[in-house]
Amino acid sequence: MEPRPTSRMSLLLRRLTVRLASSRLGRRSASLLTIAVVGGFSAYGVMLGGHAETAKGIVLDVADAAGNVAGFKVKEVNISGHNHVAPAEILEAAGVKSSTSILFLNADEMRARLEALPWIASASVRKFYPDRIDIAVAERQAFALWQVNGELKVIARDGTPIAPYSDDPRYVQLPIVVGEGAQKKVGEVVDALARVPALRDQVRAAIRVAERRWTLKMRNGIDVRLPEGGLDEALLALMDLDREKKLLSRDISIVDLRLPDRVVVRLSDAAADARAQMLKARAKAKKGGPA
């Protein structure tokens, strides 16, 4: 079987490489030219096929290869500030590979990709020629747990979901908020409860109602319905009632603080039945008494 004729591009590339290698520029320049020509033709062909992003990747790979031949291959990457995000995840998000050349590394694009990771609030990337990159990240802090649509997520103070819930000891004591929109106002209710720690310690979760107000689910099963405004004042009033009348220790199911001039309390089912029986017995005794 006869060998296939050499393509015109191959002949041109071979001639250019031989001439450059024998010139004063030397073999390294010849290698650079070889890489550039092959990559250029490859990218051009891909672009003709309508795959611009793929072509961009080819061009970048070719540029990295050329940079590496020239002595600018990334050999050292220093990462700092990470705690929850693994170094491998940071490198993957940043786009740093074993073939990356520092010459063609875009620090701004790398920073933007890192800041797209849920845990990372901000990042900086510094290039040190010829072969070192320093990456510093500032992670978001786990602030609360948000339950929505049956899922429990770890969220930052600004409401950004940063991780699914796990049995990580760092998450166990986080406050819990529930419902649509709860993550947007989590700082409001957590801060308000922090100002009344004796009450905060009795709260199991804060439920966002219609994205307008909060209902506190207490650990003993009582629901405390809070008003849309005046959150701090309502919590202080609740604390006063509990201190003076032991309100949260009574056999009740709901404390409604939504009305500005009164507090409405609903008895638990058992307490309501007991009260009904007492009133019935009292009425019967009164009816059977002397005229």
Secondary structure by P-SEA (a helix, b strand, c coil): cccccccaaaaaaaaaaaaaaaccccaaaaaaaaaaaaaaaaaaaaaaaccaaaaaaaaaaaaaaaaaaacccccbbbbcccccccaaaaaaaaccccccccccccaaaaaaaaaaccccccbbbbbcccbbbbbbbbbbcccbbbbcccbbbbbccccccccccccccccccbbbbbccccccaaaaaaaaaaacaaaaaaccbbbbccccbbbbbcccbbbbbbcccaaaaaaaaaaaaaaacccccccccbbbcccccbbbbbbcaaaaaaaaaaaaaaaaaaaaccc
